């Protein structure tokens, strides 16, 4: 466990949800245990925050980040990099609608929010925010973004990022979201010539699917390892436990 406060905090989050959450129904056919208003704060100076108690496919999260950052709206790039879970949400032409990448780079068909954020950060502004929730275009995407608001907070020469989730699949989805959002913070800080600080996640609806319970307790009983470092887009010394398969509930 040496050097891995992130994963200790992540496991504590899982325990709070599974032990203190309420049974709820949702749009899927699988019930969840749901807890309101959870948080996870991650210090990125302590290593790259990837789960080590089970194997996480870093390259899939990396390419999902590139896809969002570049404004992608189809499954072509994702499929090229062996990412297929989005396929069921695409139309016959592979189009996913106005989801993450579109809102980040082309909000309302006209606003590049990352370009805006870079300028605001450079000017020490408290308005360096990205909105991914666009009510006027929700009907044009089958799967709306799960994280809905990003707020970059500069404190002198350190850049932090606070992210609001309308919904978070804590066991299966959140580890990948942590990677994607860490990359948003790291690369934005690099672009703005700043140091990296903390990533704070605000999980309004933190939930665990009931059909993940067996796998969840297997993970909680697994040892964790020191966090790896990220260098030139690659993880250095990523030591992890075995892959724990869990069915995605869409």
QUINORBEL-V64525 format. One record per pair of residues at least 6 apart in sequence whose C-alpha atoms are under 8 Angstrom apart, sorted by sequence separation. I is the first residue (numbers start at 0). J is the second residue. D is the distance in whole Angstrom. If there is no record, write none. Layout:
BEGIN
((I:J:D) (I:J:D))
END
This chain:
BEGIN
((24:30:5) (25:31:8) (49:55:7) (77:83:7) (89:95:5) (104:110:7) (105:111:5) (106:112:7) (119:125:8) (137:143:7) (152:158:6) (153:159:6) (167:173:6) (188:194:6) (228:234:6) (229:235:6) (0:7:8) (23:30:6) (24:31:6) (41:48:7) (86:93:7) (88:95:6) (89:96:8) (104:111:4) (105:112:7) (119:126:6) (120:127:6) (151:158:7) (152:159:5) (188:195:6) (227:234:6) (228:235:5) (22:30:7) (23:31:5) (49:57:8) (103:111:6) (104:112:6) (119:127:5) (151:159:6) (152:160:6) (227:235:5) (228:236:7) (22:31:6) (23:32:6) (74:83:8) (103:112:5) (104:113:7) (151:160:5) (152:161:8) (227:236:5) (228:237:8) (22:32:5) (23:33:6) (66:76:7) (102:112:8) (103:113:7) (116:126:8) (117:127:8) (150:160:6) (151:161:6) (185:195:6) (227:237:5) (21:32:5) (22:33:6) (66:77:7) (74:85:7) (116:127:5) (132:143:8) (149:160:7) (150:161:5) (184:195:7) (226:237:7) (227:238:8) (20:32:5) (21:33:5) (74:86:7) (115:127:7) (116:128:6) (132:144:7) (149:161:6) (150:162:6) (226:238:8) (20:33:5) (21:34:7) (116:129:7) (131:144:7) (149:162:5) (225:238:8) (20:34:5) (63:77:7) (148:162:6) (149:163:7) (184:198:8) (224:238:6) (17:32:6) (19:34:7) (62:77:7) (74:89:7) (131:146:7) (132:147:5) (147:162:8) (148:163:5) (224:239:7) (16:32:7) (17:33:8) (73:89:7) (112:128:8) (113:129:7) (131:147:5) (132:148:7) (146:162:7) (147:163:6) (148:164:7) (223:239:7) (16:33:6) (112:129:6) (130:147:6) (131:148:6) (146:163:6) (147:164:6) (181:198:7) (223:240:8) (16:34:6) (62:80:7) (75:93:7) (130:148:5) (146:164:4) (147:165:6) (180:198:8) (222:240:8) (74:93:5) (129:148:6) (130:149:7) (145:164:6) (146:165:6) (221:240:7) (73:93:5) (74:94:7) (128:148:7) (129:149:5) (145:165:6) (146:166:7) (59:80:7) (73:94:4) (74:95:7) (128:149:6) (129:150:6) (145:166:5) (146:167:8) (59:81:7) (72:94:6) (73:95:5) (128:150:4) (145:167:7) (59:82:6) (72:95:6) (73:96:8) (127:150:6) (128:151:6) (72:96:6) (126:150:8) (127:151:5) (160:184:6) (12:37:8) (72:97:7) (127:152:7) (159:184:7) (218:243:8) (12:38:8) (72:98:7) (103:129:7) (158:184:8) (12:39:8) (72:99:8) (103:130:7) (106:133:8) (125:152:7) (71:99:8) (72:100:6) (102:130:7) (103:131:6) (125:153:8) (70:99:7) (71:100:5) (72:101:6) (102:131:5) (107:136:8) (124:153:8) (214:243:7) (9:39:7) (70:100:4) (71:101:7) (102:132:8) (123:153:7) (158:188:6) (214:244:7) (8:39:7) (69:100:7) (70:101:5) (102:133:8) (120:151:8) (157:188:8) (214:245:7) (67:99:6) (68:100:6) (70:102:8) (99:131:6) (120:152:8) (67:100:4) (70:103:7) (98:131:8) (120:153:7) (66:100:7) (67:101:8) (70:104:5) (211:245:6) (5:40:8) (68:103:7) (69:104:7) (70:105:7) (116:151:8) (158:193:6) (167:202:6) (211:246:8) (5:41:6) (67:103:7) (68:104:8) (157:193:6) (158:194:6) (159:195:7) (162:198:8) (164:200:7) (166:202:7) (167:203:8) (169:205:6) (210:246:8) (5:42:8) (156:193:5) (157:194:5) (158:195:5) (159:196:5) (160:197:6) (161:198:6) (162:199:6) (163:200:6) (164:201:6) (165:202:7) (166:203:6) (167:204:6) (168:205:6) (169:206:6) (170:207:6) (156:194:6) (157:195:6) (158:196:5) (159:197:5) (160:198:5) (161:199:5) (162:200:5) (163:201:5) (164:202:5) (165:203:5) (166:204:5) (167:205:5) (168:206:5) (169:207:6) (97:136:7) (157:196:6) (158:197:8) (159:198:6) (160:199:6) (161:200:6) (162:201:6) (163:202:6) (164:203:6) (165:204:6) (166:205:6) (167:206:6) (168:207:6) (97:137:8) (159:199:8) (161:201:7) (163:203:7) (164:204:7) (166:206:8) (168:208:8) (208:248:8) (170:211:8) (3:45:8) (6:48:8) (97:139:6) (98:140:6) (2:45:7) (5:48:6) (96:139:5) (97:140:5) (2:46:8) (6:50:6) (96:140:4) (98:142:7) (99:143:8) (6:51:8) (95:140:6) (96:141:7) (98:143:6) (99:144:6) (170:215:7) (95:141:7) (98:144:6) (89:141:8) (88:141:6) (88:142:7) (117:187:7) (121:191:7) (120:191:7) (117:190:8) (117:191:7) (171:245:7) (171:247:8) (60:175:6) (64:179:5) (68:183:8) (60:176:8) (63:179:7) (64:180:8) (61:178:7) (57:175:8) (60:178:6) (61:179:7) (64:182:7) (55:174:8) (60:179:6) (64:183:8) (55:175:8) (57:178:8) (61:182:8) (50:174:6) (49:174:7) (49:177:8) (48:177:7) (49:178:7) (48:178:7) (48:181:8) (43:181:8) (44:195:7) (43:195:7) (44:196:7) (43:196:6) (44:197:8) (42:196:6) (43:197:6) (42:197:5) (43:198:7) (13:169:7) (41:197:6) (42:198:7) (13:170:7) (40:197:7) (41:198:5) (40:198:6) (41:199:6) (40:199:4) (39:199:6) (40:200:6) (38:199:7) (39:200:5) (38:200:6) (39:201:7) (38:201:5) (37:201:6) (38:202:6) (36:201:7) (37:202:5) (53:218:7) (36:202:6) (37:203:6) (52:218:6) (35:202:7) (36:203:4) (37:204:8) (52:219:8) (35:203:5) (36:204:7) (37:205:7) (53:221:8) (35:204:5) (36:205:7) (52:221:6) (34:204:6) (35:205:6) (52:222:6) (33:204:7) (34:205:5) (52:223:5) (33:205:6) (34:206:6) (51:223:5) (52:224:7) (33:206:4) (50:223:8) (51:224:6) (32:206:5) (33:207:7) (51:225:8) (31:206:6) (32:207:5) (51:226:7) (31:207:5) (32:208:6) (31:208:4) (32:209:7) (49:226:7) (30:208:6) (31:209:5) (48:226:7) (49:227:8) (29:208:7) (30:209:6) (47:226:6) (48:227:8) (29:209:7) (46:226:5) (47:227:6) (29:210:7) (45:226:8) (46:227:6) (47:228:5) (46:228:5) (47:229:6) (46:229:8) (54:239:6) (20:206:8) (51:237:8) (53:239:6) (54:240:6) (51:238:6) (52:239:6) (53:240:4) (54:241:5) (55:242:7) (51:239:4) (52:240:5) (53:241:5) (54:242:4) (16:205:7) (50:239:8) (51:240:6) (52:241:8) (53:242:5) (54:243:7) (16:206:7) (17:207:7) (53:243:6) (16:207:7) (10:219:7) (6:223:7) (29:248:7) (3:223:8) (3:224:7) (27:248:7) (0:222:7) (2:224:8) (3:225:5) (27:249:6) (0:223:5) (1:224:7) (2:225:5) (3:226:6) (0:224:5) (1:225:6) (2:226:7) (0:225:6))
END
